[in-house]
């Protein structure tokens, strides 16, 4: 029995990863994506697989979503620049402080003060540089087919290219989302009330 269970875990890296970190694993069956739900105090992250369809082609990505409430619209968008992505780890290993962070990522924020708040946080930057090609943003809604957001509800959404199965990359994704939650909380940009969004 134990051998059968271990064999099943080995064939399903998400199930075994969720078990290893004490998270909830939900089998999506044939109709939807499997999910991992990770809790930290009043917030949770839902990890799932999505598809971006463009014409006759598309690509798969691993998505980390965390809803929150705020009346200050702390929206931002950060994504890796294709040309520079291969150089990111090199520059950070060399500790080259002369290279502006904007050269490594495409960044936009509605509030100028949000930029230093994020990029001066050591934990945030550590997780950022551990990610593969990604798009990370704070947004108002989850798209036309996503959940309904009330007036003060928003979400953090991280998309990593491909179906990520490696523990290290999944942990980095979870880490940067919860690090952002802590930053927003510590700077008064997040309300204490829980979001009602259901993914």
Secondary structure, 3 states (H helix, E strand, C coil): CHHHHHHHHHHCHHHHHHHHHCCEEECCCCCCCCEEEEEECCEEEEEEEEEEEECCEEEEEEEEEEEEECCCCCCEEEEECHHHHHHHHHHHHCCCCCCCHHHCEEEEECCHHHHHHHHCCHHHHHHHHHCCCEEEEEECCCCCCCCCCCCCEEEEEEEEECCCCCHHHHHHHHHHHHHHHHHHHHCCCCCCCCCCCCC
